[in-house]
Amino acid sequence: MPQSSPIMNLPYIEPSQAQKHVTHNEALRILDAVTQLSVQSADLATPPASPADGDRYIVAAGGVADWAGQDGNIAVWTDNTWQFFAPQAGWRADVTPTGNSLRFDGTTWGPASDVSVVPQIGVNATADTVNRLAVASEASLFSHNGAGHQVKVNKDTATDTASLLFQTGWSGRAEMGTAGSDDFAIKVSADGTTFHTALQAEAATGRVALGQGAAHDELFTVAENATSPTILIRNLGGDGGAQFQAIDDLSGANWKFKTTGAGAFKLRDQTNLTDRLQLFPGVDGRIAFSGPVVAPSYTVATVPSAATATAGAMIFVTDEVGGAVLAFSDGTNWLRATDRAVIS
């Protein structure tokens, strides 16, 4: 029969042994030293100057003085001397001052677990191999650490997806990100299966497109399969009015298309601060021009069909008998404005 236990090397009491209390007390001393193991430090190679009775340490590599040759062993200060115990693979120790947990792998002590790399985490939820981070809560907070803060979503290749998906009852309703390309897009869905692109920004050029199937031929494109696709600029209050402005730095052109608070429409040359065209509201439908109105020019041989142009259309005929003249359509013929004779 062996004289000690196989795991913790506790001495057994032999049959008819004298002074059994010595053996028993030695076993208790071992249990007291290594059970619920907590240590003051695992970083010291030199014994502390004034240890308290019962203080325990894991001797760091390169132990000196009374700890020489005890690297990795558990040192216990008891009865004014150091006692040493060799750990076994799988033993764990709590470092009391820091709260860190250590594990002995049979050779060295190391962190009981690497909390910086875990396969999955569930916070009030169950994580799985796809959703490795699962959180069930009213909100999630990501805050700065003294400056800015970024949330990064990385994908392997351009054809993969990096996005945020918004769901209702686990069915997708909106998605924003780079899905299937490096172009940024916002998509919506009514059923979680068919998604429609609401906005797309081209990665290579920064061009923006609105609507399903919009092309990127222009800086800003609106495309929609509808009866009358509309861009709406609406003023809900203030002094009234709304406008759209187009500026060309190369030519210096600066034009405004605007409605006034009184309801008129203006085409304004903003460079020269002049309203070139005004359309007034109301049944009279007045139109005002600031400058000459130029009618399209034709020869007698090239005038368009008066019927197609419709009655009331006006043109300028450059080679009419008697000289150039304005002409108008009566729905059948082009008539000279001077004498109402048919041009010839």
Backbone hydrogen bonds, N-H to C=O, Kabsch-Sander energy under -0.5 kcal/mol:
donor,donor_aa,acceptor,acceptor_aa,energy
5,S,10,L,-2.3
9,N,5,S,-0.8
12,Y,3,Q,-3.0
14,E,12,Y,-0.6
17,Q,14,E,-1.7
22,V,19,Q,-1.6
23,T,19,Q,-0.8
24,H,20,K,-2.5
25,N,21,H,-2.9
26,E,22,V,-2.0
27,A,23,T,-1.9
28,L,24,H,-2.2
29,R,25,N,-2.3
30,I,26,E,-1.9
31,L,27,A,-2.4
32,D,28,L,-2.8
33,A,29,R,-1.5
34,V,30,I,-2.0
35,T,31,L,-2.2
37,L,34,V,-0.7
39,V,94,D,-2.6
40,Q,56,R,-3.1
54,G,77,W,-3.6
55,D,52,A,-2.4
57,Y,75,A,-2.2
58,I,41,S,-2.4
59,V,57,Y,-0.6
59,V,73,N,-2.4
60,A,44,L,-3.0
63,G,60,A,-0.5
64,V,45,A,-2.6
67,W,64,V,-2.3
68,A,65,A,-1.8
69,G,63,G,-0.6
70,Q,67,W,-2.0
72,G,59,V,-3.0
73,N,70,Q,-2.5
74,I,85,F,-3.0
75,A,57,Y,-3.1
75,A,73,N,-0.6
76,V,74,I,-0.5
76,V,83,Q,-3.1
77,W,55,D,-2.4
78,T,76,V,-0.8
78,T,81,T,-2.7
81,T,78,T,-0.8
83,Q,76,V,-2.8
85,F,74,I,-2.0
90,G,104,F,-3.7
91,W,88,Q,-2.3
93,A,102,L,-2.2
94,D,37,L,-1.9
95,V,100,N,-3.2
96,T,39,V,-2.1
96,T,94,D,-1.0
98,T,95,V,-0.8
99,G,95,V,-3.0
100,N,95,V,-0.5
102,L,93,A,-3.1
103,R,110,G,-3.1
104,F,91,W,-2.7
105,D,103,R,-0.6
105,D,108,T,-2.3
110,G,103,R,-2.2
112,A,101,S,-2.7
115,V,113,S,-1.2
117,V,114,D,-1.6
121,I,132,R,-3.4
123,V,134,A,-3.4
124,N,122,G,-0.7
127,A,125,A,-0.6
128,D,131,N,-1.9
132,R,130,V,-1.2
134,A,121,I,-2.3
134,A,132,R,-0.5
136,A,123,V,-2.3
137,S,135,V,-0.6
145,N,148,G,-0.6
152,K,150,Q,-0.6
154,N,152,K,-0.5
160,D,157,T,-1.6
162,A,178,T,-1.8
164,L,176,M,-2.7
166,F,164,L,-0.5
166,F,174,A,-3.5
168,T,171,S,-2.7
171,S,168,T,-1.2
173,R,166,F,-3.3
174,A,166,F,-1.7
175,E,187,K,-2.6
176,M,164,L,-2.1
177,G,185,A,-2.1
178,T,162,A,-2.7
179,A,177,G,-0.8
180,G,160,D,-1.5
180,G,178,T,-0.7
184,F,201,A,-1.7
185,A,177,G,-2.6
186,I,199,L,-2.7
187,K,175,E,-3.2
188,V,196,H,-2.5
189,S,173,R,-2.6
190,A,194,T,-0.5
195,F,193,T,-0.6
196,H,188,V,-3.3
198,A,186,I,-2.9
198,A,196,H,-0.5
199,L,186,I,-1.6
200,Q,209,A,-2.4
201,A,184,F,-3.3
202,E,207,R,-3.0
206,G,202,E,-2.7
208,V,219,L,-2.7
209,A,200,Q,-2.9
210,L,221,T,-3.3
211,G,198,A,-1.7
214,A,211,G,-1.5
221,T,208,V,-2.0
223,A,210,L,-2.6
226,A,224,E,-1.6
232,L,230,T,-0.6
233,I,231,I,-0.5
234,R,232,L,-0.5
236,L,234,R,-0.6
240,G,237,G,-1.5
242,A,259,T,-1.4
244,F,257,F,-2.8
246,A,255,W,-2.8
248,D,253,A,-2.7
249,D,247,I,-0.6
252,G,248,D,-2.1
253,A,248,D,-0.5
255,W,246,A,-2.6
256,K,268,R,-2.4
257,F,244,F,-3.2
258,K,256,K,-0.6
258,K,266,K,-2.4
259,T,242,A,-3.1
260,T,264,A,-2.5
263,G,260,T,-1.6
265,F,279,L,-2.8
266,K,258,K,-3.1
267,L,277,L,-2.5
268,R,256,K,-2.7
268,R,266,K,-0.6
269,D,274,T,-3.5
270,Q,254,N,-2.0
270,Q,268,R,-1.2
271,T,254,N,-1.0
273,L,269,D,-0.6
274,T,269,D,-2.1
276,R,267,L,-1.7
276,R,274,T,-1.0
277,L,267,L,-1.5
278,Q,288,A,-2.3
279,L,265,F,-2.9
280,F,278,Q,-0.5
280,F,286,R,-2.6
285,G,282,G,-0.6
288,A,278,Q,-2.6
290,S,276,R,-1.6
291,G,289,F,-0.7
294,V,292,P,-0.6
295,A,293,V,-0.6
298,Y,316,F,-2.6
302,T,299,T,-0.8
303,V,299,T,-0.8
303,V,300,V,-0.5
309,A,305,S,-2.4
310,T,306,A,-1.1
312,G,329,S,-3.2
313,A,310,T,-1.7
315,I,327,A,-2.5
316,F,296,P,-2.8
317,V,315,I,-0.5
317,V,325,V,-2.9
318,T,298,Y,-2.7
318,T,316,F,-0.6
323,G,320,E,-2.7
325,V,317,V,-2.2
327,A,315,I,-2.7
328,F,335,L,-2.4
329,S,313,A,-2.2
330,D,333,N,-2.0
335,L,328,F,-3.1
335,L,333,N,-0.6
336,R,341,A,-3.6
337,A,326,L,-2.9
340,R,336,R,-2.2
343,I,334,W,-2.2
